[in-house]
Amino acid sequence: MNNKRNGKRVVATIEARMTSSRLPGKVLLESIGRPMLQLMTERLASLELVDEIVIATTVNEMDKPIVDLAERIGARCYRGSEEDVLSRVLGAAHENDADVIVELTGDCPLIDPKLVDDVVETYLSEDCDYATNCLAQTFPLGMEAEVFSTELLELADREGDTSEDREHVSWFFVRNPDRFKLLNIEASANLKRPSLRLTLDEEPDYRVIDAVFNEFESSYATCACGDIIRFLDDNPGLLDMSRNIVHRGDWESVAKDVAGVE
């Protein structure tokens, strides 16, 4: 991984905990002999514009297995508040000397590192405060990345006083489009599948993701979003398993009120 892109140290944080309400322990469910969180970190190892990857888990004793996994696979790990996710991510950023934060969540084991690099590149090259590919959802669910400066998150930490601000790390920026310049990257035509679930929230999601990893077992760390889409299009029965799951989009209600998002 590079050291200081454009003079800025870029750190990706993966939020992960064991106490998911819908599928407890989901980040450690296994496929092809590895926990989902390990598979995600191994996919992200090919990131070109990120200097460090940190698993941001909680001080809850139930999350000790995540800490143990991080130690076993040689990944950096930070433990912070379970409920105040903003402070947890900020603590991970401070501990790892981040100038720029790439916020990721542990329920996206199939995330395509190329798409993450695209968001980072946009943030570093454009005049913006916040760059993402999920403010307006055009990619499949599970490909989300959000990029912003540590300095901006420090501001959100000082001023963000709602429960949503503390739980949804970048909520403060998104609900204040008059103060911050927000950039959204849209999917190309072949990847524009916003209703396709590649995120791990419930048991049917796990069965779909497990099937994908088994299909691409020999290339599980490098298969791209487009490859995954084509496989699932060729196997529509897999998609039927998770079709009726209601997605809890963090930004759905906010984005409708954000005018002029680029």
C-alpha positions in Angstrom: 0.0 0.0 0.0 1.1 3.5 -0.7 2.4 6.0 1.9 0.6 9.3 1.9 -1.3 9.8 -1.3 -0.9 13.5 -2.4 0.5 14.1 1.0 -2.5 12.7 2.8 -2.6 9.4 4.7 -5.7 7.5 3.7 -7.1 5.0 6.2 -10.1 2.7 5.5 -12.1 1.8 8.6 -14.4 -1.3 8.6 -17.2 -1.0 11.2 -17.9 -4.5 12.6 -19.6 -5.9 15.6 -21.2 -9.2 16.7 -24.5 -7.9 18.0 -26.4 -7.3 14.8 -30.1 -7.4 15.5 -31.1 -9.2 12.3 -28.2 -11.6 12.0 -26.0 -11.8 15.1 -22.4 -12.7 14.5 -22.8 -12.2 10.7 -19.3 -10.8 10.2 -17.8 -14.1 11.3 -20.1 -16.4 9.4 -17.9 -18.5 7.1 -17.7 -19.2 3.4 -14.9 -21.1 1.6 -13.4 -21.8 5.0 -13.0 -18.1 6.1 -15.0 -15.6 8.1 -16.8 -13.0 6.1 -14.8 -10.2 7.7 -11.5 -11.9 6.7 -12.8 -12.4 3.1 -13.6 -8.6 3.0 -10.2 -7.6 4.3 -8.5 -9.9 1.8 -10.5 -8.4 -1.1 -9.6 -4.9 0.1 -5.9 -5.8 0.2 -5.7 -4.8 -3.5 -6.7 -1.2 -2.8 -4.3 1.2 -4.5 -5.2 4.5 -2.9 -5.5 3.4 0.7 -2.5 3.3 3.1 -4.1 1.3 5.9 -7.1 -0.8 6.7 -8.5 -0.8 10.3 -11.2 -3.0 11.7 -13.2 -0.7 14.0 -15.1 -2.8 16.5 -16.4 -2.1 20.0 -15.4 -2.5 23.6 -18.3 -5.0 24.2 -16.9 -8.3 25.3 -19.0 -10.0 22.7 -16.8 -8.4 20.1 -13.6 -10.1 21.4 -13.8 -12.7 18.6 -13.5 -9.9 16.1 -10.3 -8.7 17.9 -9.0 -12.2 17.9 -9.6 -12.6 14.2 -7.8 -9.3 13.5 -4.8 -10.5 15.4 -4.9 -13.9 13.7 -4.9 -12.4 10.2 -2.5 -9.5 11.0 -5.1 -6.7 10.6 -5.1 -3.5 12.6 -8.0 -3.3 15.1 -9.5 -0.4 17.1 -12.1 -0.8 19.9 -14.5 2.0 20.7 -18.1 2.8 21.6 -20.7 0.4 20.5 -23.5 3.0 20.1 -21.5 6.1 19.2 -20.1 4.8 15.9 -18.9 8.3 14.9 -16.5 8.5 17.9 -15.4 4.9 17.2 -14.4 5.7 13.6 -12.8 9.0 14.7 -10.8 7.1 17.4 -9.6 4.6 14.8 -8.6 7.5 12.5 -6.7 9.2 15.2 -4.9 6.1 16.4 -3.8 5.4 12.8 -2.8 9.0 11.9 -5.5 9.3 9.2 -5.8 12.5 7.2 -8.6 11.0 5.1 -11.1 8.4 6.2 -12.7 5.8 3.9 -15.8 4.6 5.8 -16.8 1.0 5.1 -19.1 -1.4 6.9 -18.5 -5.1 7.7 -21.7 -6.2 6.1 -20.2 -5.7 2.6 -17.9 -8.7 2.2 -18.2 -8.6 -1.6 -17.3 -4.9 -2.0 -15.2 -4.2 -5.1 -11.9 -2.5 -4.2 -11.9 -0.8 -7.6 -15.1 1.0 -6.8 -13.7 2.0 -3.4 -10.6 3.4 -5.2 -12.8 5.3 -7.5 -14.5 7.1 -4.6 -11.1 7.9 -3.0 -9.8 9.2 -6.3 -12.8 11.4 -6.7 -12.4 12.8 -3.2 -8.7 13.5 -3.7 -9.0 15.0 -7.2 -12.2 17.0 -6.9 -13.2 20.0 -4.8 -15.5 18.4 -2.3 -15.9 17.7 1.4 -17.5 14.3 1.0 -17.5 11.7 -1.8 -19.5 8.6 -1.9 -21.3 6.2 -4.3 -24.4 5.7 -2.2 -25.9 9.1 -1.6 -28.1 8.2 -4.6 -28.1 4.4 -4.7 -27.2 3.2 -8.2 -24.7 0.4 -7.5 -25.8 -2.9 -6.0 -26.3 -2.8 -2.2 -23.1 -3.8 -0.6 -20.7 -1.7 -2.7 -20.9 1.5 -0.6 -17.9 3.6 0.3 -17.8 7.1 1.9 -14.7 9.3 1.9 -14.1 12.5 4.0 -11.3 14.1 6.0 -10.6 13.4 9.6 -10.8 17.1 10.2 -14.4 17.1 8.9 -15.3 14.2 11.2 -13.8 16.1 14.1 -16.2 18.9 13.3 -19.1 16.4 13.1 -18.0 15.0 16.5 -18.2 18.5 18.0 -21.4 19.6 16.5 -23.4 16.4 15.8 -25.7 16.0 18.7 -28.5 13.8 17.4 -28.7 10.0 17.8 -28.5 9.7 14.0 -25.3 11.8 13.9 -23.6 9.4 16.3 -24.9 6.2 14.8 -24.5 7.0 11.1 -21.1 8.4 11.0 -21.5 10.8 8.0 -25.1 11.8 8.7 -24.0 15.2 9.9 -22.5 16.1 6.5 -25.3 14.7 4.5 -28.0 16.6 6.4 -26.1 19.8 5.9 -25.7 20.2 2.1 -25.7 23.9 2.5 -22.5 23.7 4.5 -20.6 20.9 2.8 -20.0 20.0 -0.9 -21.2 16.5 -1.4 -20.2 14.4 -4.5 -22.0 11.2 -5.5 -20.5 8.8 -8.1 -23.1 7.0 -10.2 -22.7 3.4 -11.5 -21.9 2.8 -15.2 -24.7 1.2 -17.1 -23.4 -2.4 -16.6 -23.3 -1.9 -12.9 -26.5 0.1 -12.4 -28.4 -2.4 -10.2 -29.5 -0.6 -7.1 -32.0 -3.3 -6.1 -29.5 -6.1 -6.2 -28.6 -7.2 -2.7 -24.9 -8.0 -2.1 -25.0 -6.9 1.5 -25.2 -9.2 4.6 -28.2 -8.3 6.7 -30.2 -11.5 7.0 -29.9 -15.3 6.5 -31.0 -15.2 2.8 -28.3 -12.6 2.1 -25.7 -15.0 3.6 -26.9 -17.8 1.3 -26.5 -15.6 -1.7 -23.0 -14.3 -0.7 -21.9 -17.8 0.2 -22.9 -19.0 -3.3 -20.9 -16.1 -4.9 -17.8 -16.9 -2.9 -18.1 -20.6 -3.8 -18.5 -19.8 -7.4 -15.4 -17.6 -7.4 -13.4 -19.6 -4.9 -10.2 -19.5 -6.9 -10.5 -15.8 -7.5 -12.5 -14.7 -4.4 -10.2 -11.8 -3.7 -10.2 -10.3 -7.1 -13.6 -11.0 -8.8 -15.2 -7.7 -9.7 -18.7 -6.3 -9.2 -19.5 -7.0 -12.9 -18.4 -10.6 -12.6 -20.7 -11.1 -9.6 -23.7 -9.4 -11.3 -23.3 -11.7 -14.4 -23.1 -14.8 -12.2 -26.3 -13.9 -10.3 -28.1 -13.0 -13.5 -27.3 -16.4 -14.8 -28.7 -17.9 -11.5 -31.9 -16.0 -10.8 -33.0 -18.6 -8.2 -30.3 -17.2 -5.9 -31.7 -13.7 -6.1 -35.2 -15.0 -5.3 -33.9 -15.9 -1.8 -33.3 -12.3 -0.8 -35.7 -10.4 -3.0 -38.2 -9.6 -0.3 -35.8 -8.3 2.3 -36.5 -4.7 3.1 -33.3 -2.6 3.0 -32.7 -0.1 5.7 -31.1 2.7 3.7 -29.3 5.2 5.9 -29.7 8.0 3.4 -33.0 7.4 1.8 -35.0 9.9 3.6 -32.2 12.4 3.8 -31.2 12.2 0.1 -34.7 13.2 -1.0 -34.2 16.5 0.6 -30.7 17.1 -0.7 -30.9 19.4 -3.7 -28.1 19.7 -6.2 -26.0 16.7 -5.2 -23.4 16.2 -7.9 
